[in-house]
Amino acid sequence: MCGANPAGYLESPPMKTETPSVKIVAIAADEAGQRIDNFLRTQLKGVPKSMIYRILRKGEVRVNKKRIKPEYKLEAGDEVRIPPVRVAEREEEAVSPHLQKSGGVG
């Protein structure tokens, strides 16, 4: 079976070249007093809340090199470590066939 693989098995899909890296964000005075979970929602646009709470629970997000809880309130001068978060892009064609029909339901 040497060399008998179809071409689809020989080539892997192209990978995205942009690899997200860890971000360190310094908290300014105007961001102080905000909960970390709400702050992350503004920083990680498009990321589901469930994923934000998951990375908080797992300790991937750190403030001043310490694990924190979602209810932690940020203080001016805090350094927030935000891990790289990958979100699967939704396909536009994933619409239900029932929604694509132009006729009304009777």
Sequence and secondary structure as in RCSB ss.txt:
>XXXX:A:sequence
MCGANPAGYLESPPMKTETPSVKIVAIAADEAGQRIDNFLRTQLKGVPKSMIYRILRKGEVRVNKKRIKPEYKLE
AGDEVRIPPVRVAEREEEAVSPHLQKSGGVG
>XXXX:A:secstr
 TT S HHHHS     S     EEEE  GGGTT BHHHHHHHHSTT  HHHHHHHHHTT SEETTEE  TT B  
TT EEEE         TT S HHHH  S   
